[in-house]
Amino acid sequence: MKFVRNDIVIAASDVPGDVDLRNLRGPGRLQHLGADLTLKRELWTGTDGLVIGVAFDPRRGDLYCADAQARTVVRFDSRGMRVPLSHPLPPRKFGTLEFATEGQCYLGVHNRLGEDVSVSHPGHLARWNLDTGELVFWPADIDGGKHRFHCITHMSLTPDEQVLCYVSENGRRVLRFNVVTEQQLDDMLVLADDDPRGTFGLDHLPDGRLLMATGIGASLFSADGMEIRRYDVDERRGWSRLKLARDSTSFFLNNFLDGTIEKRSVESGELLATHGIGQKHALCGLDQCP
């Protein structure tokens, strides 16, 4: 069964119900959904950890998924068959992936737990060239998140593909790194200390506006970091992943704690569709087939 345009793939590892949230582990599983959020099949990564980030290579249609606990990235071809990486990656806790249009993939190290970056490949942000295998690590600044051990848990390229906006889960800052000049930039925005929201999944609209999950909902920001609107989402904890749909008029919002996906209109916030994976503490990244 091939992936077809607008199919959706979500990370939904088969983790047990009673777990340590700092060490989630289980067989790596993906759900392959149709554009209407109906389940087509399940795919298995062959890893035992937590699949976090999933992303399609826009040039070849291959699917890549990052299992931070297993310290590996797994590749599926356009038929959903597991195939080797074209070029190997070091065993790092990569958790998020972001593709550019010309064969570059940006990788973020999810957290510091068990990491010794002084030994090899220092830095938590990397650029991987899928054609040549070149891998460059950058010592990008990090927020650390609420518990101070998270690194780069979510990121999004600006529409011109020159700047990565990224966050540490449940942090305060949306940071920016210029991938052309390889320089840290000023933060896009910083949440106030008394703001009940945190920084979670984010994605850019074609006009430069930024959508971001906030742990208790989702917000829309201008390109210069001013809040435009706060979506009318049920304010329960767990809204941690957000992905703009390929049509750029709607977005997907994932609740990690209860396993719910919502599809909403960007402009109105209207709830368009829902899907549940039937499992807590497993729903992570989502991408839509180009």
C-alpha positions in Angstrom: 0.0 0.0 0.0 1.6 3.3 -1.1 1.4 6.6 0.7 -0.8 8.9 -1.4 -1.2 12.6 -1.4 -2.6 14.0 1.9 -2.3 10.7 3.7 -1.3 11.2 7.4 1.2 9.4 9.5 1.4 9.7 13.2 3.8 8.4 15.8 1.9 6.2 18.3 4.4 3.9 20.0 2.9 0.9 21.9 4.0 2.1 25.3 2.5 0.5 28.4 -0.2 2.3 30.4 1.7 2.7 33.7 4.9 4.4 32.7 7.7 6.7 33.8 7.2 9.8 31.6 10.9 10.4 31.6 11.6 7.0 30.2 8.8 6.0 27.9 9.5 2.8 26.0 7.6 0.4 23.8 7.6 -1.1 20.3 7.8 1.7 17.7 4.5 2.1 15.9 3.1 4.5 13.3 -0.5 4.9 12.3 -1.1 5.5 8.6 -4.4 7.4 8.2 -6.3 8.7 5.2 -6.9 12.4 4.7 -10.2 11.9 6.6 -8.3 10.5 9.6 -9.6 7.0 9.1 -7.0 4.3 9.9 -5.5 2.5 6.9 -2.8 0.4 8.6 -0.1 0.3 11.2 3.6 0.3 10.5 6.3 -0.9 12.9 9.8 0.7 13.1 11.6 -2.3 14.7 12.8 -0.1 17.5 12.0 -0.2 21.2 11.7 3.3 22.6 9.5 6.3 21.8 9.0 7.4 18.2 8.6 11.2 18.4 9.2 13.0 15.1 7.9 11.9 11.7 8.5 13.7 8.4 8.2 13.0 4.7 11.1 13.8 2.4 9.3 16.2 -0.1 11.6 15.1 -3.0 11.4 11.3 -2.8 8.3 10.7 -0.7 10.2 8.6 1.8 9.1 8.8 5.5 11.6 9.3 8.3 10.9 8.8 12.0 13.1 9.6 15.0 13.0 7.4 18.0 14.8 9.3 20.8 14.9 6.6 23.3 16.3 4.1 20.8 18.7 6.8 19.6 18.0 6.1 15.9 16.2 7.4 12.8 14.2 4.9 10.7 13.3 5.3 7.0 10.3 3.9 5.1 9.9 4.1 1.3 6.8 5.3 -0.4 5.2 1.9 -0.1 5.7 1.8 3.7 8.5 -0.7 3.6 11.4 -0.3 6.0 14.6 0.5 4.1 18.2 1.5 5.3 19.2 5.1 5.6 21.2 6.2 2.5 23.9 7.5 4.9 24.3 6.5 8.6 23.7 8.7 11.5 25.4 8.6 14.9 23.4 7.2 17.8 21.9 10.4 19.3 18.6 11.1 20.9 17.1 12.8 17.8 13.5 13.6 18.3 12.4 16.1 15.7 13.1 16.3 12.0 12.4 19.1 9.5 13.0 18.8 5.8 14.0 21.6 3.4 13.2 21.3 -0.3 16.7 20.7 -1.5 17.8 17.5 0.3 18.6 18.9 3.7 17.1 17.5 6.9 17.4 19.3 10.2 17.6 17.2 13.3 17.1 18.2 16.9 18.4 16.3 19.9 15.3 15.8 22.2 16.9 15.8 25.7 20.1 15.6 27.7 19.2 12.5 29.7 21.9 10.0 29.3 23.7 12.2 26.7 27.4 12.8 26.7 27.9 15.3 23.8 31.5 16.0 24.8 32.6 12.7 23.4 31.4 13.2 19.8 29.2 15.4 17.7 28.7 18.2 20.2 25.6 20.4 19.8 21.9 19.8 19.8 21.0 21.0 16.3 22.2 19.3 13.1 22.0 19.6 9.4 22.1 16.3 7.5 22.5 16.2 3.7 20.7 13.2 2.4 22.6 13.2 -0.9 26.1 13.4 0.5 25.7 12.2 4.0 27.4 15.4 5.4 26.3 16.0 9.0 27.0 19.3 10.7 26.3 19.9 14.3 25.7 23.5 15.7 26.0 24.6 19.4 22.6 26.3 19.2 21.2 27.9 22.3 18.5 26.0 24.2 15.8 26.9 26.7 15.8 23.7 28.6 12.0 23.6 29.2 10.3 23.4 32.6 12.5 20.6 33.8 15.7 21.9 32.3 16.7 18.7 30.6 14.9 19.1 27.2 16.9 20.4 24.2 15.2 20.9 20.8 11.9 19.1 20.9 10.0 21.0 18.2 11.1 23.1 15.2 9.9 24.7 12.0 11.6 26.4 9.1 10.5 29.8 8.0 9.0 29.9 4.5 12.2 31.1 3.0 14.0 28.1 4.6 16.7 30.4 6.1 15.7 30.3 9.8 14.7 27.5 12.1 12.4 28.5 14.9 12.6 25.9 17.7 11.7 25.3 21.4 12.3 23.1 24.4 9.1 21.4 25.5 7.1 23.4 28.0 9.7 26.3 28.0 9.4 30.0 27.7 11.3 30.9 24.6 10.8 30.5 20.8 14.4 30.6 19.7 15.8 31.2 16.2 18.9 29.9 14.3 19.9 31.1 10.8 20.9 27.9 8.9 22.5 29.9 6.1 24.8 32.1 8.1 25.0 29.5 10.9 24.3 32.1 13.6 22.0 32.3 16.6 19.4 35.1 16.2 17.3 36.9 18.8 14.4 35.0 20.2 11.2 35.3 18.2 9.1 35.5 21.4 9.4 34.9 25.1 6.4 34.0 27.3 5.9 35.8 30.5 6.8 34.0 33.7 3.2 34.1 34.9 1.8 32.9 31.5 0.2 29.4 32.1 1.1 28.4 28.6 4.4 26.7 27.5 6.2 26.3 24.2 5.4 23.1 22.3 4.8 22.1 18.7 5.0 24.8 16.1 4.7 25.3 12.3 4.8 28.2 9.9 2.1 29.4 7.5 3.3 30.4 4.0 3.0 34.1 5.0 5.4 33.7 7.9 2.8 33.6 10.7 3.5 30.9 13.4 1.1 28.4 14.9 2.1 26.9 18.3 0.7 24.4 20.6 0.9 25.7 24.2 0.3 22.7 26.4 -3.2 23.9 27.2 -4.3 24.9 23.7 -2.9 26.6 20.6 -2.1 30.2 19.5 -1.3 32.0 16.3 1.5 34.6 16.2 2.7 37.1 13.7 6.1 36.7 12.1 7.5 39.2 14.7 6.1 37.3 17.7 2.9 39.2 18.5 -0.1 37.0 19.4 -2.9 37.3 16.9 -5.4 34.8 18.3 -5.8 32.1 20.9 -7.9 29.2 19.7 -10.9 28.0 21.6 -9.5 24.6 22.5 -10.6 22.6 25.6 -8.0 23.8 28.1 -6.8 20.5 29.4 -3.2 19.6 29.6 -1.4 17.7 26.9 -1.7 19.7 23.7 1.9 19.3 22.7 2.1 18.7 18.9 1.0 20.9 16.0 1.3 20.5 12.2 0.0 22.7 9.5 -2.0 20.7 6.9 -0.7 20.7 3.3 -3.6 22.9 2.2 -2.3 25.6 4.7 -5.9 26.4 5.7 -6.1 23.9 8.6 -3.8 22.4 11.2 -3.6 19.3 13.3 -3.3 19.5 17.1 -2.2 16.5 19.1 -2.8 15.7 22.8 0.0 13.5 24.0 -1.7 12.7 27.4 -5.0 11.4 26.1 -4.1 10.4 22.5 -6.5 12.8 20.7 -6.0 14.6 17.3 -8.0 17.6 16.4 -8.1 19.2 12.9 -9.0 22.9 13.0 -9.4 25.8 10.7 -6.5 28.3 10.9 -8.6 31.4 10.4 -11.8 30.5 12.3 -10.5 27.8 14.7 -13.5 25.7 13.8 -13.1 22.0 14.8 -13.2 20.1 11.5 -12.4 16.5 12.5 -11.1 14.3 15.4 -9.3 11.0 15.8 -8.2 9.1 18.8 -5.4 6.4 18.9 -6.9 4.8 22.0 -3.8 5.1 24.0 -2.3 7.6 26.5 1.3 8.9 26.5 2.1 7.7 23.0 0.8 10.3 20.5 3.7 12.4 19.2 4.6 13.7 15.7 2.4 13.9 12.7 3.1 14.6 9.0 1.0 14.6 5.8 2.2 13.1 2.6 3.2 15.7 0.0 
